[in-house]
Amino acid sequence: MQKTTLLILLSIILTSCGVRTTRNLLTSGNYDQAIENAISNLRSNKDKKGKQDYVYLLEEAFAKAKSRDLNSINLMKKEGNVANLERIYNTYLALDNRQQAITPILPLKILKLGRNAIFPFDNYNTELIESKNALTTYLYISSKNLMNSKNKMDYRKAYDDFDYINQLSPNYKDVLRLREEAQFKGTDFVLVYTRNETNMIIPARLQNELLDFNTYGLNDKWTVYHSKKTIGTNYDYEMAINFRDIQISPEQIKEREFIKERQIKDGQRKLLDAKGKVVIDDKGKEVWVDNIVKATVRIFEVRQFKSSAIAAKVDFYDTRNKQLLQSFPISSQYIFENIYSNYKGDRRAADDNYLTYFNNRVVPFPDSQQMIYDTGEDLKQKIKAIITQNRFN
């Protein structure tokens, strides 16, 4: 009984808070949010007495929202400003969407007055079509005018407008062709190439991968990178990857011999007392403990080592005035290392993380070309980071 009473009180409190919130939205002029709140609360048990406040609030909010929007449309039409065409269309959409949202929960009863709540709906189909057509025509003309510009930002604006026109009126005139043209004219094209300022041969595979910008994932709607000049493309920027220095160490083999000692567990033994007798527990059983012994091992270790390092610089140029825009020095290092060991004695004396070296064997050293290539893999990630942080648009 107490639980039921508590649930009823909680329901009353929540409803009261919801009504208060909706009323505050209404009085502050946020009619659509008030309508949304009321509809949400009326989707279930709409005819309950406790939901009556929401019905009153929905009726009032709808009337005020409709009056506000129609007055706004009349004012914009009287102004005759083409810049208002999108607002007019969107306001008609709001009027129609509001009715569509309320329709599923109708009818709504007003119990005290013995009538249904009044929502004077109108058919806005004609107004929607006329305002959409007017907006489409205006955007088409203004966007075509932008296509005569020499400014990429204008082409990008035209692209967005053509895209919006296609959403309003799919396949309208030649909008799809114009949208494609606007994207091409609004795109920054970047030519990327490498320069070898070292005395070493850069592996062709590394150069190809550094210039394969499809693997970088950096092309976007307004920036395209080319590693080869394309006929008919005017490049806005150039990006030069300059190899400044390449260092490759000699192949090194270092040997060392050392001894390790360690206290280890080697099975168990009977616990003896000071007199050398076996200790017996309170249950009469012999006591066993870990048998700790000192293990010793002599290790013969061989370490193979070779390293490479590349110093480079990434330069960005504006092709229109041949000016250097930015320059970023970068470097990368790759280390080849292989350690293998043999031993005499008890291998358990070695550190646990060292044991894997006993299973290793000698391996061939990578050649210099492979070392440069492996170093370049890290270099590629650094180049990607530089481009990501320094976009052209």
C-alpha positions as CSV (number, residue, x, y, z in Angstrom):
1,M,0.0,0.0,0.0
2,Q,2.8,2.4,0.9
3,K,4.6,1.5,-2.3
4,T,1.5,2.3,-4.4
5,T,1.0,5.6,-2.7
6,L,4.7,6.5,-3.2
7,L,4.4,5.8,-6.9
8,I,1.3,7.9,-7.2
9,L,3.0,10.8,-5.5
10,L,6.1,10.5,-7.7
11,S,3.9,10.5,-10.8
12,I,2.1,13.7,-9.6
13,I,5.5,15.4,-9.0
14,L,6.9,14.4,-12.4
15,T,3.7,15.6,-14.2
16,S,3.7,18.8,-12.3
17,C,7.4,19.5,-13.2
18,G,6.6,18.6,-16.9
19,V,3.6,20.9,-17.0
20,R,5.6,23.8,-15.4
21,T,8.4,23.3,-17.9
22,T,6.0,23.3,-20.8
23,R,4.2,26.4,-19.5
24,N,7.5,28.3,-19.1
25,L,8.4,27.4,-22.7
26,L,5.1,28.8,-23.9
27,T,5.3,32.0,-21.9
28,S,8.8,32.6,-23.2
29,G,7.7,32.3,-26.8
30,N,9.4,28.9,-27.4
31,Y,6.2,27.6,-28.9
32,D,7.6,24.6,-30.9
33,Q,9.5,23.2,-27.9
34,A,6.3,23.6,-25.8
35,I,4.4,21.7,-28.5
36,E,7.0,19.0,-28.6
37,N,6.9,18.6,-24.8
38,A,3.1,18.5,-24.8
39,I,2.9,15.9,-27.6
40,S,5.5,13.7,-25.9
41,N,3.4,13.6,-22.8
42,L,0.1,13.0,-24.6
43,R,1.2,10.0,-26.6
44,S,0.0,7.7,-23.8
45,N,-3.1,8.0,-21.6
46,K,-4.0,11.2,-23.4
47,D,-7.6,11.2,-22.0
48,K,-6.5,11.0,-18.3
49,K,-7.5,13.9,-16.1
50,G,-3.9,14.4,-15.1
51,K,-3.0,15.1,-18.8
52,Q,-5.5,18.0,-19.2
53,D,-3.0,20.7,-18.6
54,Y,-1.0,19.4,-21.6
55,V,-4.1,19.6,-23.8
56,Y,-4.7,23.2,-22.8
57,L,-1.0,24.1,-23.4
58,L,-0.9,22.4,-26.7
59,E,-4.0,24.1,-28.0
60,E,-2.6,27.5,-26.9
61,A,0.9,26.9,-28.2
62,F,-0.3,25.8,-31.6
63,A,-2.5,28.8,-32.0
64,K,0.3,31.2,-31.1
65,A,2.9,29.5,-33.2
66,K,0.6,29.5,-36.3
67,S,-0.3,33.2,-35.8
68,R,3.4,34.2,-35.4
69,D,4.5,32.3,-38.5
70,L,1.7,33.6,-40.7
71,N,2.4,37.1,-39.6
72,S,6.1,36.6,-40.3
73,I,5.3,35.3,-43.8
74,N,3.0,38.2,-44.6
75,L,5.7,40.7,-43.5
76,M,8.4,39.0,-45.6
77,K,6.2,39.0,-48.7
78,K,5.4,42.7,-48.3
79,E,9.1,43.4,-48.1
80,G,9.6,41.7,-51.4
81,N,13.3,40.9,-50.6
82,V,14.4,37.8,-52.5
83,A,16.8,37.0,-49.6
84,N,13.6,36.1,-47.6
85,L,12.6,33.3,-50.0
86,E,14.3,30.5,-48.1
87,R,12.8,31.8,-44.8
88,I,9.3,31.9,-46.3
89,Y,9.7,28.3,-47.6
90,N,11.0,27.0,-44.3
91,T,8.2,28.8,-42.4
92,Y,5.6,27.1,-44.5
93,L,7.4,23.8,-43.9
94,A,7.3,24.5,-40.1
95,L,3.5,25.2,-40.3
96,D,2.9,21.9,-42.2
97,N,5.2,19.8,-40.0
98,R,3.6,21.1,-36.9
99,Q,0.2,19.9,-38.1
100,Q,1.7,16.5,-39.1
101,A,3.1,16.1,-35.6
102,I,-0.2,16.8,-33.8
103,T,-2.4,14.7,-36.1
104,P,-1.6,11.2,-34.7
105,I,-2.8,12.1,-31.2
106,L,-6.1,13.7,-32.2
107,P,-8.8,14.0,-31.0
108,L,-7.9,15.5,-27.7
109,K,-10.7,16.0,-25.2
110,I,-11.2,19.0,-22.9
111,L,-13.1,17.3,-20.1
112,K,-14.4,20.4,-18.3
113,L,-15.9,22.0,-21.4
114,G,-17.1,18.7,-22.9
115,R,-15.5,19.4,-26.3
116,N,-12.4,18.5,-28.3
117,A,-9.4,20.8,-28.4
118,I,-9.4,23.0,-31.4
119,F,-6.5,23.0,-33.9
120,P,-7.5,24.9,-37.1
121,F,-5.4,23.1,-39.7
122,D,-4.8,24.5,-43.2
123,N,-3.6,23.0,-46.4
124,Y,-0.3,24.6,-47.3
125,N,0.5,22.4,-50.4
126,T,0.0,25.3,-52.8
127,E,2.1,27.7,-50.7
128,L,4.8,25.1,-50.3
129,I,5.1,24.4,-54.0
130,E,5.1,28.1,-54.9
131,S,7.6,29.1,-52.3
132,K,9.9,26.2,-53.2
133,N,9.7,27.0,-56.9
134,A,10.5,30.7,-56.2
135,L,13.4,29.7,-53.9
136,T,14.8,27.2,-56.5
137,T,14.6,29.8,-59.3
138,Y,16.4,32.4,-57.2
139,L,19.1,30.0,-56.0
140,Y,19.7,28.8,-59.6
141,I,20.2,32.3,-61.0
142,S,22.3,33.5,-58.2
143,S,24.5,30.4,-58.2
144,K,25.0,30.6,-61.9
145,N,26.2,34.1,-61.4
146,L,28.7,32.9,-58.8
147,M,30.1,30.6,-61.5
148,N,31.5,33.6,-63.3
149,S,33.7,34.5,-60.4
150,K,37.4,33.8,-60.1
151,N,37.2,33.1,-56.3
152,K,37.2,29.6,-55.1
153,M,35.1,30.5,-52.1
154,D,32.3,31.6,-54.5
155,Y,32.5,28.3,-56.4
156,R,32.1,26.5,-53.1
157,K,29.1,28.6,-52.2
158,A,27.7,27.8,-55.6
159,Y,28.3,24.1,-55.0
160,D,26.4,24.2,-51.7
161,D,23.5,26.1,-53.4
162,F,23.3,23.7,-56.3
163,D,23.3,20.8,-53.9
164,Y,20.5,22.4,-52.0
165,I,18.6,23.0,-55.2
166,N,19.0,19.3,-56.0
167,Q,17.4,18.4,-52.6
168,L,14.5,20.8,-53.2
169,S,13.9,19.8,-56.9
170,P,15.9,16.7,-57.9
171,N,17.4,16.9,-61.4
172,Y,16.4,20.5,-61.8
173,K,17.6,21.7,-65.2
174,D,21.4,21.3,-65.5
175,V,22.1,21.6,-61.7
176,L,24.0,18.3,-61.5
177,R,26.4,19.3,-64.2
178,L,26.8,22.8,-62.6
179,R,27.4,21.3,-59.2
180,E,30.1,19.1,-60.5
181,E,31.7,22.0,-62.3
182,A,31.5,24.1,-59.1
183,Q,33.2,21.4,-57.1
184,F,36.1,21.2,-59.7
185,K,36.6,25.0,-59.8
186,G,36.4,25.3,-56.0
187,T,38.9,22.5,-55.4
188,D,42.5,23.2,-54.4
189,F,44.8,21.0,-56.5
190,V,48.2,20.2,-54.9
191,L,51.1,18.7,-56.9
192,V,53.4,16.6,-54.7
193,Y,56.9,15.5,-55.6
194,T,60.2,14.5,-54.1
195,R,63.7,15.9,-54.3
196,N,66.8,13.9,-53.5
197,E,69.5,16.2,-52.1
198,T,71.6,13.3,-50.7
199,N,74.3,11.2,-52.3
200,M,72.3,8.0,-52.0
201,I,69.7,6.4,-54.1
202,I,66.2,6.6,-52.7
203,P,64.3,3.3,-53.3
204,A,61.7,3.8,-56.0
205,R,59.2,1.9,-53.9
206,L,59.6,4.4,-51.1
207,Q,59.2,7.4,-53.4
208,N,56.1,5.8,-54.9
209,E,54.5,5.1,-51.5
210,L,55.4,8.6,-50.2
211,L,53.6,10.0,-53.3
212,D,50.6,7.7,-53.1
213,F,48.2,10.0,-51.4
214,N,45.3,7.6,-51.7
215,T,46.9,5.7,-48.8
216,Y,47.2,8.9,-46.7
217,G,43.4,9.3,-46.7
218,L,43.9,13.1,-47.0
219,N,41.9,13.9,-50.1
220,D,38.7,15.7,-49.2
221,K,35.9,17.6,-50.9
222,W,38.0,20.7,-51.5
223,T,41.6,19.4,-51.6
224,V,43.1,16.8,-54.1
225,Y,46.7,15.7,-54.2
226,H,48.4,14.6,-57.4
227,S,51.8,13.0,-57.7
228,K,51.8,13.4,-61.5
229,K,50.6,16.4,-63.5
230,T,47.3,15.9,-65.1
231,I,46.5,17.7,-68.4
232,G,43.8,20.4,-67.9
233,T,44.5,20.8,-64.2
234,N,45.8,24.1,-62.9
235,Y,47.7,23.5,-59.6
236,D,47.2,25.9,-56.8
237,Y,49.9,24.6,-54.5
238,E,53.0,22.4,-54.7
239,M,54.4,20.2,-51.9
240,A,58.0,19.2,-52.1
241,I,59.4,16.4,-50.0
242,N,63.1,17.1,-49.8
243,F,65.5,14.3,-48.7
244,R,68.3,16.2,-47.0
245,D,70.5,13.5,-45.5
246,I,70.5,9.7,-45.1
247,Q,72.7,8.0,-42.6
248,I,73.2,4.2,-42.4
249,S,75.4,2.7,-39.7
250,P,77.7,-0.2,-40.4
251,E,76.6,-3.7,-39.5
252,Q,77.6,-4.3,-35.9
253,I,78.0,-7.6,-34.0
254,K,78.8,-7.3,-30.3
255,E,79.5,-10.2,-28.1
256,R,79.6,-10.4,-24.3
257,E,79.8,-13.1,-21.7
258,F,78.4,-12.7,-18.2
259,I,77.2,-14.8,-15.2
260,K,73.8,-14.6,-13.5
261,E,72.9,-16.0,-10.1
262,R,69.5,-16.2,-8.7
263,Q,67.6,-17.8,-5.8
264,I,65.0,-20.2,-7.2
265,K,62.4,-22.7,-6.1
266,D,63.5,-26.2,-6.8
267,G,60.7,-28.5,-5.6
268,Q,59.9,-28.9,-1.9
269,R,61.6,-30.4,1.2
270,K,60.7,-31.4,4.7
271,L,61.0,-28.7,7.3
272,L,63.6,-29.5,9.9
273,D,64.0,-28.0,13.4
274,A,67.2,-26.9,15.0
275,K,68.0,-30.5,16.0
276,G,67.6,-31.7,12.4
277,K,64.3,-33.5,13.1
278,V,61.2,-33.2,10.8
279,V,58.7,-30.7,12.0
280,I,55.2,-32.1,12.7
281,D,52.1,-29.9,12.5
282,D,49.2,-30.0,15.0
283,K,47.5,-32.7,12.9
284,G,50.5,-35.0,13.1
285,K,51.5,-34.4,9.5
286,E,55.0,-33.6,8.3
287,V,55.5,-30.0,7.3
288,W,56.8,-29.3,3.7
289,V,58.3,-26.0,2.5
290,D,59.7,-24.7,-0.8
291,N,63.3,-25.8,-1.5
292,I,65.2,-22.6,-2.4
293,V,68.5,-23.1,-4.1
294,K,71.1,-20.8,-5.8
295,A,71.1,-21.2,-9.6
296,T,74.0,-20.1,-11.7
297,V,74.3,-19.7,-15.5
298,R,77.0,-18.4,-17.8
299,I,75.5,-16.6,-20.8
300,F,77.1,-16.0,-24.2
301,E,75.2,-13.2,-25.8
302,V,75.5,-11.9,-29.4
303,R,73.9,-8.6,-30.5
304,Q,73.3,-7.7,-34.1
305,F,72.7,-4.0,-34.7
306,K,72.2,-1.6,-37.7
307,S,70.4,1.7,-37.8
308,S,69.3,4.2,-40.4
309,A,68.1,7.8,-40.2
310,I,66.6,10.2,-42.7
311,A,66.5,14.0,-42.5
312,A,64.0,15.6,-44.7
313,K,62.0,18.8,-45.2
314,V,58.5,19.4,-46.5
315,D,58.0,22.7,-48.4
316,F,54.6,24.2,-49.4
317,Y,54.6,26.6,-52.3
318,D,51.8,28.9,-53.7
319,T,52.1,28.3,-57.5
320,R,50.4,31.6,-58.4
321,N,53.2,33.7,-57.0
322,K,55.9,31.0,-56.6
323,Q,56.2,31.9,-52.9
324,L,57.3,29.5,-50.2
325,L,54.4,29.4,-47.8
326,Q,55.7,27.0,-45.1
327,S,58.6,24.7,-44.4
328,F,58.7,21.8,-42.0
329,P,61.9,19.8,-41.1
330,I,61.3,16.2,-40.3
331,S,63.4,13.2,-39.4
332,S,63.0,9.5,-38.9
333,Q,65.0,6.6,-37.6
334,Y,64.8,2.9,-37.9
335,I,66.8,0.4,-35.8
336,F,67.4,-3.2,-36.7
337,E,68.4,-5.2,-33.6
338,N,68.6,-9.0,-33.0
339,I,69.8,-10.5,-29.8
340,Y,70.5,-14.3,-29.4
341,S,72.2,-16.2,-26.6
342,N,73.6,-19.5,-25.6
343,Y,74.3,-20.6,-22.1
344,K,76.0,-23.1,-19.8
345,G,74.5,-23.9,-16.4
346,D,71.0,-23.5,-15.1
347,R,69.0,-21.2,-17.4
348,R,66.5,-20.6,-14.6
349,A,69.1,-18.2,-13.2
350,A,68.5,-15.8,-16.0
351,D,65.9,-13.0,-15.7
352,D,62.4,-14.1,-16.9
353,N,62.3,-11.5,-19.7
354,Y,65.7,-12.7,-21.0
355,L,64.7,-16.3,-21.6
356,T,63.3,-15.6,-25.1
357,Y,66.9,-14.7,-26.3
358,F,67.9,-18.4,-25.8
359,N,65.4,-19.3,-28.6
360,N,66.6,-16.7,-31.1
361,R,69.1,-17.4,-33.8
362,V,71.3,-15.3,-36.1
363,V,69.4,-13.5,-38.9
364,P,70.7,-11.8,-42.1
365,F,71.2,-8.0,-41.8
366,P,68.8,-6.0,-44.0
367,D,70.4,-4.3,-46.9
368,S,70.7,-0.5,-47.1
369,Q,67.8,-0.1,-49.5
370,Q,65.5,-2.0,-47.2
371,M,66.7,0.1,-44.2
372,I,65.9,3.3,-46.0
373,Y,62.5,2.0,-47.0
374,D,61.7,1.0,-43.4
375,T,62.8,4.4,-42.2
376,G,60.5,6.0,-44.8
377,E,57.5,4.2,-43.4
378,D,57.8,6.3,-40.2
379,L,58.6,9.4,-42.3
380,K,55.3,8.9,-44.2
381,Q,53.3,9.1,-41.0
382,K,55.1,12.3,-40.0
383,I,54.3,13.8,-43.4
384,K,50.7,12.9,-43.0
385,A,50.6,14.6,-39.6
386,I,52.1,17.8,-41.0
387,I,49.5,17.9,-43.8
388,T,46.6,17.2,-41.5
389,Q,47.7,20.1,-39.2
390,N,48.3,22.5,-42.1
391,R,45.3,22.1,-44.5
392,F,45.2,24.4,-47.5
393,N,41.6,25.3,-47.1
